[in-house]
Every structure is written in C-alpha cells, then in structure tokens.
Amino acid sequence: MIAVVESIQECKQVAIVAEFPGECGLEMLKGCLEDEAQGWSDQQFQHWFESLEVKYGQRSPLGISMISLYRSVMILINTCDRQLKIEQTFPSP
C-alpha cells in the first residue's frame, strides 16, 4: 500500500511542478483510475478530459499541456501498479 500513497503524492507533485494546481493532479489520478476500472467510452473520456481543461486550462503558466500532465500521471499509475505487484509478492515482515 506504500505505492498507493506515494502515487497520490507524486500525482499532486507532478501537477505542481508543471504549475497546475495540486488538486488537478489528484483529479487526473482519480479520473484515470475510474477510466481503467469502468472502461469509459471515448466520448466519456473526452468529456472528462475537456472538463479538466475547462477547470484548469489547456496549458499551465509554464506552457505545459494538460495532455502532457495526463501522460505523466499514466506513467505514475503504471509504476504504482508494478510496485503493488512487487509488494504483494514480497510482503514486508
């Protein structure tokens, strides 16, 4: 479960570094996980993604695009997934 806590913190931090609000990173993480769990249609995904762009802007003050933030969050999710599998295979004593 350490990986989950770390991924939450990292998603918030990656948004902050890109000069999006930390909450944007958390919303991005939540939406990405919901998409994975529920298998959103392309239309559902597009609606969700556009709502983030409306709320936080298409680009941060640094000029980093929302799609770049999405890619970064997906990398963090995949890393977390691998870490969780390792933690489950080799639990701490």
C-alpha positions in Angstrom: 0.0 0.0 0.0 3.0 2.3 0.3 3.0 2.5 -3.5 -0.6 3.9 -3.5 0.2 6.6 -1.0 3.4 7.5 -3.0 1.5 7.7 -6.3 -1.1 10.1 -4.8 1.7 12.3 -3.6 3.6 12.1 -6.8 0.5 12.9 -9.0 -0.1 16.0 -6.9 3.6 17.0 -7.1 3.9 16.4 -10.9 1.0 18.9 -11.3 2.6 21.4 -9.0 5.9 21.2 -10.8 4.1 21.8 -14.1 2.4 24.8 -12.4 -1.1 23.3 -12.4 -2.8 23.2 -9.0 -2.0 20.1 -7.0 -5.7 19.3 -7.0 -5.5 19.0 -10.8 -3.1 16.1 -10.4 -5.4 14.4 -7.9 -8.4 14.8 -10.1 -6.3 13.5 -13.0 -5.4 10.4 -11.0 -9.0 9.8 -9.9 -10.3 10.1 -13.5 -7.6 7.9 -14.9 -8.3 5.2 -12.3 -12.1 5.5 -12.9 -11.4 5.1 -16.7 -9.4 2.0 -16.1 -11.9 0.5 -13.7 -15.1 1.4 -15.7 -13.8 1.2 -19.2 -15.1 4.6 -20.3 -16.1 5.1 -23.9 -14.1 7.5 -26.0 -16.9 10.0 -25.6 -16.9 9.7 -21.7 -13.1 10.1 -21.6 -13.3 13.1 -23.9 -16.0 14.7 -21.8 -14.0 14.2 -18.6 -10.7 15.4 -20.1 -12.4 18.5 -21.6 -13.9 19.3 -18.2 -10.4 19.3 -16.7 -9.2 21.7 -19.4 -12.1 24.0 -18.7 -11.5 23.9 -15.0 -7.6 24.2 -15.0 -6.8 25.4 -18.6 -5.3 23.6 -21.6 -1.8 24.8 -20.6 -0.2 25.7 -17.3 1.6 29.0 -16.8 4.8 27.2 -17.8 3.1 26.2 -21.1 2.8 22.5 -20.2 -0.3 21.0 -21.8 -3.0 19.1 -20.0 -2.3 16.1 -22.2 1.4 16.1 -21.0 0.1 16.0 -17.4 -2.2 13.1 -18.4 0.8 11.2 -19.8 2.8 11.8 -16.7 0.0 10.6 -14.4 -0.4 7.5 -16.5 3.3 6.7 -16.2 3.0 7.1 -12.4 -0.1 4.8 -12.4 1.8 2.1 -14.3 4.8 2.4 -12.0 2.5 2.1 -9.0 0.8 -1.0 -10.4 4.2 -2.7 -10.8 5.2 -1.7 -7.3 1.9 -3.0 -5.8 2.5 -6.3 -7.5 6.0 -6.5 -6.0 4.6 -5.5 -2.6 2.0 -8.3 -2.8 4.6 -10.9 -3.9 7.1 -9.9 -1.3 5.2 -8.5 1.7 7.1 -6.8 4.5 7.5 -8.9 7.6 
